[in-house]
Amino acid sequence: MVQAPVKMTIRQEYEERFAGSLAMNGRARAVIPGGITHDGRHLKPFPVSVTRAAGAHKWDVDGHELIDFAVGHGSLILGHNDPEVTAAVRAQLERGTHYGAGHEGEIVWAEQIRAMIPSAEQVKFTASGTESTLLAMRLARAATGRTTIVKFEGHFHGWNDYAVKAEKPPFDRLVNPGVPDAALETVAVLPANDVAAVEARLAEGDVAAVILEPSGASWSMIPLVEGFLAALRELTAKHGVVLIFDEVITGFRWAPGGAQARFGVAPDLTTLAKIVAGGLPGGAVAGRTEVMQVLAFKDEPGWNATKRVRHPGTFNANPLSAAAGTVCLRKCADAAVQERCDALAAGIRAGCNAAIARRGVPGIVYGESSVFHVALGVTCGNFAGGDLRFPEGVDATTLKGGSGALTGPLQVGMLIEGVDLFSGGGMLSVAHTEEDVERTVEGFDRVVGRMEEEGLFERDAEERRANADQKDSGSLEPSQNDDPLAAVRAFRERFGSQIGGVDDFIADKQAHIAQELASEEQRAEAEQRAAIHRVRGSFADVPGGSVEDFIAEKQREKQREWEKERRWETGGA
Ligand SMILES: Cc1ncc(COP(=O)(O)O)c(C=O)c1O
């Protein structure tokens, strides 16, 4: 008898076709914690390992050509190896990589930034975005003599001690291992888009700065309502508070002059990185001379020792980054760069939403400017199968969660299709083409179809429902993970009078468990047990013992599986 070919799951196919990456990950894990050098590259079952890149594409160790939507974590708006940037770096290499002294390259670079960013009067260079936000907050504190920094739920400002609070849901969780409470206590977190909350907090009089991503958290993952930036500008001016726009991503991407140019609101300080250094390491803080001058040495008695903000940094404005950054920014000064990228991203958002609508699965693809975010398993009130900027009626926690447990299968599925997403979404460059967009949308459509076939949407919906129930009732505490029987007991208490509900729940769980069990043997066992359970009738009638034990055991197993598969977005880039 001819056997039908066995259809591989997304995961099985990935493991088979990306074996070189798996091997590389094994090697990496031995010497690098977790095998990755940026949290955003965490991927189950393992991340892809790349050997070279050109334009909008890159190639992995197994020889796959991938359309790249990470584009240097957003820094390569011109694509990989832009010929003019590469030539400038090469020329600079010949002239030296570090002078331990000032050089004309840093002046030209600062002049270029000032010419493009509307609120930039002076510029100080750093080595990264994390250093830029750290420096900006310190400048604000020094300039105002106040301590508190106001930030918003889900906004990402790098990994310094003042930036990490409430970056990920749950936003009210105060656990940030390794960060002193004393540092966290100086940061006040507010929900975005709530002008009244900002007004009330600023009125307390202790706030040095308000910092935010002017796109909304994580490059428009949690979008801002129109008018929020203008309201912040007004309130901060009224209360003498420094307004910091973190434009590490939006700078030179949302417009040649960044989000502040696109939205017509000027902050006091702007933090920059990524595109500013043309794809090499580097960052900057730019802003009003009055605030920036706290960095300058002065002849006033006591100023340098007690008032000046110190700022060393071995690689600040290093000649290579200065060369790459200056050439890159000159090219980005032409608004055609951003317009082209915006149009390509809109094509991806609209194309993917059309696929979602056609297949009738829950999901949205949204964003603004030249980025797109995919949130499979999430629905919104204003979804119409086309481009989408602001998903209405979805809370910030859900949006920041992206595709939740579906992120892994989506990213892995897209890699099989020859597409490398970034943080479950992506950013465009001028090197991308319409063909790349088309291939991405077609690949997305197939991946979503496979995920549907594998029952992943159903499972995700069930999980989301269970989480929502948990939140509503407050009876299933997170501690159930430690004591699955407690979860069963709590569930039973809640649904004790609805025996059908309990049975449905158990039957559903068992069906999924059976589906997931790797070996035929285990599947047979699960089915047998499910059969026994069906024969025995309602769960409530079981006198305690085997069925309950079985469910508890399977719930523990399932929990472990979920834990393994769940991938929280870093949100950052
Ligand atoms: C808005 C924002 N701020 C700060 C940072 C931190 O920048 P870096 O990774 O260069 O430290 C990032 C990084 O993605 C970012 O997206």
The ligand as an ORCA input file, in Angstrom:
! r2SCAN-3c Opt
* xyz 0 1
  C      13.389     53.827     21.128
  C      14.678     53.189     21.543
  N      15.443     53.773     22.479
  C      16.609     53.260     22.875
  C      17.074     52.092     22.330
  C      18.384     51.513     22.780
  O      19.325     51.645     21.773
  P      20.621     50.705     21.752
  O      20.149     49.350     21.393
  O      21.496     51.342     20.713
  O      21.218     50.778     23.103
  C      16.325     51.435     21.357
  C      16.802     50.180     20.773
  O      16.162     49.551     20.025
  C      15.092     51.991     20.966
  O      14.318     51.376     20.068
*
